[in-house]
């Protein structure tokens, strides 16, 4: 019989305690108790230098008890209001994304919480795949996403599904284009049919004013023309668990690791991918905390 030495026992015990600590943090602290603000100040090609626009971005709420109750949704929305955004955009996946919950948060509840959002040039939202795949929890019917649409509209949100809206600020026009979901219809675990129509959506843009694109999933980005000055996406949760690329456990293989989070630049085109707020598959986050995104477009004013 082999015996464990005192040193070996202490080493194993220390390693086990560390793993328990990391697991407890990833399960009990980061997903439910932490909120960060990530700021980007940029002047992408095609955006008027003297048009200053502040965009508050909310993605992947995944409302459910106890991780993302309606009270927390309201508190997050008030944090976004405190940024004094000109525009607020919601990037989809409002419904719960896993079954490790104590109960659902129905669309009426999270929608009422979101009704506190305020922005002088509007609040705009798209739907995500979970909003169309199932109801408030994965074991509840989706009803074609209609309860989600109603909750958003009742909250004062303009819902965009392959739609374009023209906005004017300080004498400058710009467009907000929102895509329908790219994974809307799930035929199997690996086969999806999208309802998105990028060409048809951009065809509604009737002048040469700059375009901001809202797309729940970032997969569309390689197809986005330079006509679009900025694409805003969510869906990936930034990987949700931040580990080296080769052992990423929750990352979709449809998008490269470099495109799962943050500011992505490709052929002089720009995209920002939010880590979002909630969780899917499991209520776990590690080194990728929930975030609200604060985007400011335009050249910073000169300091004399």
Secondary structure, DSSP 8 states (H G I E B T S, - for coil): -----HHHHHHHHHHHHHHHHHHHIIIIIHHHH--EEEEEEE--TTS-TT--EEEEEE----BEETTB-HHHHHHHHHHHHTTT-SEEEE-S--B-B-S-SSEE--HHHHHHHHTT---TT-EEE---HHHHH-SSSTTS--GGGHHHHHHHHHTT-EE-SSEEEEEEETTEEEEEEE---TT-EEEETTEEE----HHHHHTT--SS-EEEEE-SSGGGGGG--TTEEEEEE-SSGGGSB---GGG-SS--TTS-GGGSSEEEEETTEEEEE---SS-BSSS--BS---EEEEEEES------
